[in-house]
Amino acid sequence: LVSSSIWGLLDVTALSLRQVSKTFGDIDALRELDLSVHDGEVYGFLGRNGAGKSTALQIIMGITLPDAGEISLFDVTVRGDDPLQRQHVGYVAQEQHFYEWMTAERIGRFVSGFYRSWDGVEYARMLKLLEVPSDRKILGFSGGMRAKLALALALAHRPRLLLLDEPTAGMDAVARRE
């Protein structure tokens, strides 16, 4: 989780979870999680597989609903799945799902429609920097190339908050270092 204070805002809590809980059947994925991340802070979830890290990120993004608790983005309480609130959040999921018949360029044009602050020049720069071919179909991308594409998509709208769930999974050692 990375929150950027480049927006020149007063110090706000970029992300807050209060008493967030989630169960799947008889399994407690999260139990009364409290978390606060302020502008300019970097926060990392550490824990074993199955500890609830991905579940917490999915709840923040509105992909999964919590059983209990409260979530705030930029000091505003999240009520359900609010796409306007999430305009300021970049998210890279652990598993990438793309329209494989699209090229990186085409999926960028598609995703741009969801963000008022989309920066096509920044997206093209990220693709080049990450060595993602813009004119090839995603179907032929390796796992590492998909991870890089997801990162470029997450950064192209210059989010105030960046959520990364295993963002380097599938990347080789050189790509991870870069």
N, C-alpha and C positions, 0 to 999 in steps of 0.2 A: 504494500500500500504506500503510495507516495502522494503527498499533497504539495502543491506548488503555491508559494506566496507571490509569484511574479505578477499576479493580478492587481497588486497594490491595494488589497482589501485590508480592513482592520482584521486583527487576529480573530478568526472564527474557528470553530470546531468543524473541520472538514467532514469528519465522520464520527458518529457516536452510536454505539449500541448499548442499550440498557436492558439487562435481564432477558436477553434474547435466548429462547429455547426452541428446539426442534427435535421431534422424535419421528422415527420411521418404525412403525409397529411398536415393538417393545425395546427398541434401541434408542438410547439418548444420543443423538448426533451432537447437540449443543445443550448445555444446561446453564441457564442464567448467565450468559456471556455479557460482560461489561467491557467496553473498549472505547477509547477516545483517541483520535488522531487530529492534530492541529495543523494549520498551514505551515508548510516547510518541513514537516516531520516525515520521517521514513519509519514505517512499522513493519515488522516481519512476523508472520505466524510460524512458529516452529512446533512440530509435533509428529507423532507417529502417523502412519497411514490409518485412515479411519477416525482420526481425532476430531474431525469436523471443520477443518480449514476451508475446504472447497464449499462445504455447505454454508458456512458463514458468508463467503463471497457471493454465492448464488442468492442468498437471502438479501444481501445488500443491493444486488442488481435486480431484485424482483423476480428472479427466475423461480425461486422457491419461496413460499410464504412461511414465516415463523409461526409456531404454535403460540408463542407469548413473547412479550417484550416490545421495545420501541427502538426505531432506527431514525437517525437524523442525518441529513446531508446538508452541510453548510448552514447549520443551526436551524434548519426547517425539518419538522417531523415528516417522514415519508408515510404517505397513506396509500397502501397498495402499490400497484405498478404505475408509477408516474413518469412517463417518458420525458416530460419537460424537466423534471428534477435531475434525471440521469443524463441530460444533455452535457453536463459538465464532468462526466465520469468516463474514463477510458477503461476498458475491461478486456483482458486476455484470459480466456478460459483454459482449463487444463487440456481439454480435448477440443480440437478445431473442427468446426462443421462449416463447410463452404458450398456454394453452388459450383460444383466441379467443372461444369461446362463453361464457366466464365474465365476470363483472363484476370490477372491482378489489376490491370487498368479498368476493366469493366466492373469488377466488384467494387473498386474504389468509387466509380461513378454511382453505382447502386447505393452504397453505404452513405455517400455524401448527402443523399436526400433526407437522411435521418438527423443530421446535425446542421444547425444554423451556422456554426462556426467552422465548418469544414474548410480546410485549406488544401486545395488540390496541388499547389506548388510544394507544400510540405510533404504531402503524400508521395509525390513523384520523387522528392529528395530522399525520403525514407526508403522507398523501394530501391533506389540506386545505392544508397549507403549500405543497405542490408543485402545487396546483390540478389534481389528478387526480380526475375524477368517479368516485365510488365505485359508482354505480348504472348506469353505461353498460358495454355489452359491449366487451371489449378489441378485438374485430374492428374497431370504428370509431375506434380510437385512432391518432393520428399517431405518427411515429417518436419525436418528442420526448416525447409523453405516455407511450409505452412505456418510454423511458429513465427517466422520472421514476417510473413504477410499479416498475421494477426496483430503483431506488434505495430506494424506500420499503420494498419487500420485504426488501432486504439489510440495512436498518437496524432493522427492527421487532423483531428478537430481541436487539438491543443487543450486537452482536458485539464481541469483544475485538480482532479483527483484521478490517480491511476491505480487500478487494481490488477494485480498480476497473479495468476494461479499456475505455478510451474511454467513460467514463460519460456524457459529454455529447453523444455522437454523435446527430445528428438533432434536437438542441434548437436553438431560435432563440437569438439573442444575449442577449436579456433573461433567458431561462431559464438559460442558461449562467452568467450573472453571479450570478443568485440562488443 
